[in-house]
Amino acid sequence: MASAARVLKYLSFGLVAFYAVFGCAFIIGEVLTDPGGLRGVLLTLSWLVPMAALVVCAALWPRMATNLLTIAAAIVALFILIDLAFDIVHEDDVGPVGAIAAFAVAVPLGVLGLRRPVHAGWLLVLVGAPLLASLHGSAMAVAVPVVLVGGLYLLAGYRK
């Protein structure tokens, strides 16, 4: 049974790594195209630097990262739910802020899942579920892989 859990855990991590590389490439390409220039660079850095810091934290200090990512996931999920209810962010003007915030939290959660699969799995589901409810194209592109990986981490954690 432990080997099945290990396979699920590393499969989940592989999916997150694939998702992170291609997701980053796509988002960075879009932001550097529109709005582009210095604004595009600054917008990219505004989510990429915190995401990278949380990835390093999750890899090196999983106990501290668990607390940080729990708070970050709760804030992102709450923001997405409030945005769904009150339409705070006009995506036509500024882009899919909730989806990018969920992506920026989901990647470090995927790294945390190597050490704490159950906790990371529940947090991934927490972040992805509000995006599933929004039914927007960009939100679905983030939500489906996030919830899928969250479910795989939960299976891995509970199969131990």
C-alpha positions in Angstrom: 0.0 0.0 0.0 2.8 2.4 0.8 4.2 2.1 -2.7 0.8 3.0 -4.3 0.7 6.1 -2.0 4.2 7.0 -3.1 3.4 6.6 -6.8 0.3 8.8 -6.4 2.3 11.4 -4.5 5.0 11.6 -7.1 2.5 11.5 -9.9 0.8 14.5 -8.3 4.1 16.3 -8.0 4.9 15.6 -11.6 1.6 17.0 -12.7 2.2 20.1 -10.6 5.7 20.6 -12.1 4.3 20.2 -15.6 1.5 22.6 -14.8 3.9 25.1 -13.2 6.3 25.2 -16.2 3.6 25.6 -18.8 1.3 27.8 -16.7 4.2 30.2 -16.0 5.2 30.3 -19.6 1.6 31.0 -20.7 0.9 33.7 -18.1 4.2 35.4 -18.5 3.8 35.4 -22.3 0.3 36.9 -22.0 1.3 39.6 -19.5 4.4 40.6 -21.4 2.3 40.9 -24.5 -0.6 42.8 -23.0 0.0 45.2 -21.2 3.7 44.6 -21.9 6.6 46.9 -21.1 7.5 47.8 -17.6 3.9 47.3 -16.4 4.0 43.7 -17.7 7.3 43.0 -16.0 6.1 44.4 -12.7 2.7 42.5 -12.9 4.6 39.3 -13.6 7.0 39.8 -10.7 4.1 40.6 -8.4 3.0 36.9 -8.5 6.1 35.1 -9.6 8.4 36.3 -6.8 6.0 35.3 -4.0 5.3 32.0 -5.7 9.0 31.2 -6.0 9.6 32.2 -2.4 6.7 29.9 -1.2 8.1 27.1 -3.4 11.5 27.3 -1.7 9.8 27.6 1.7 7.7 24.5 1.0 10.7 22.5 -0.1 13.1 23.5 2.7 10.8 24.3 5.7 7.5 22.4 5.3 6.3 23.1 8.8 6.5 26.9 8.3 5.2 26.6 4.8 2.2 24.7 6.0 1.1 27.6 8.1 1.9 30.2 5.4 0.2 28.3 2.7 -2.9 27.6 4.8 -3.3 31.4 5.3 -2.5 32.2 1.7 -5.0 29.5 0.4 -7.7 30.8 2.7 -7.2 34.4 1.5 -7.2 33.4 -2.1 -10.3 31.2 -1.8 -12.1 34.0 0.1 -11.0 36.6 -2.4 -12.4 34.4 -5.3 -15.7 33.8 -3.5 -16.1 37.5 -2.7 -15.3 38.4 -6.3 -17.8 35.9 -7.6 -20.5 37.3 -5.3 -19.8 41.1 -5.9 -17.8 41.2 -9.1 -15.0 43.3 -7.6 -12.4 42.6 -10.3 -13.4 43.4 -13.9 -11.5 40.7 -15.8 -11.9 42.5 -19.1 -9.9 45.4 -17.7 -7.3 43.7 -15.5 -7.3 40.0 -16.3 -8.0 36.9 -14.3 -6.7 38.0 -11.0 -8.3 35.2 -9.0 -7.1 32.5 -11.4 -3.5 33.8 -11.3 -3.6 34.1 -7.5 -4.9 30.5 -7.3 -2.1 29.4 -9.6 0.5 31.2 -7.6 -0.6 29.4 -4.4 -1.3 26.0 -6.1 2.3 25.5 -7.3 3.9 25.8 -3.8 1.1 23.6 -2.4 2.1 21.0 -5.0 5.6 21.1 -3.6 4.3 20.9 0.0 2.3 17.8 -1.0 5.6 15.8 -1.2 5.9 16.1 2.6 2.3 16.7 3.7 0.0 15.3 1.0 -3.3 15.4 3.0 -2.9 19.0 4.1 -1.8 20.1 0.7 -4.6 18.1 -1.0 -7.3 19.8 1.1 -5.8 23.2 0.5 -5.6 22.6 -3.3 -9.3 21.6 -3.3 -10.1 24.7 -1.2 -8.4 27.0 -3.7 -9.7 25.2 -6.8 -13.3 24.7 -5.8 -14.4 28.4 -6.0 -12.8 28.7 -9.4 -14.8 25.7 -10.6 -17.9 27.6 -9.5 -17.0 30.6 -11.6 -17.2 28.7 -14.9 -14.9 31.2 -16.7 -12.5 29.9 -19.3 -9.3 31.1 -17.6 -10.6 30.0 -14.2 -11.4 26.5 -15.4 -7.9 26.2 -16.9 -6.6 26.7 -13.4 -9.3 25.0 -11.4 -9.4 21.6 -13.1 -5.7 20.8 -12.6 -5.7 22.2 -9.1 -8.6 20.2 -7.9 -7.3 17.1 -9.8 -3.9 17.3 -8.1 -5.6 18.0 -4.8 -7.6 14.9 -5.1 -4.5 12.8 -6.0 -2.7 14.1 -3.0 -5.6 13.2 -0.8 -5.7 9.7 -2.2 -1.9 9.4 -1.7 -2.2 10.7 1.9 -5.1 8.4 2.9 -3.6 5.3 1.3 -0.7 5.2 3.7 
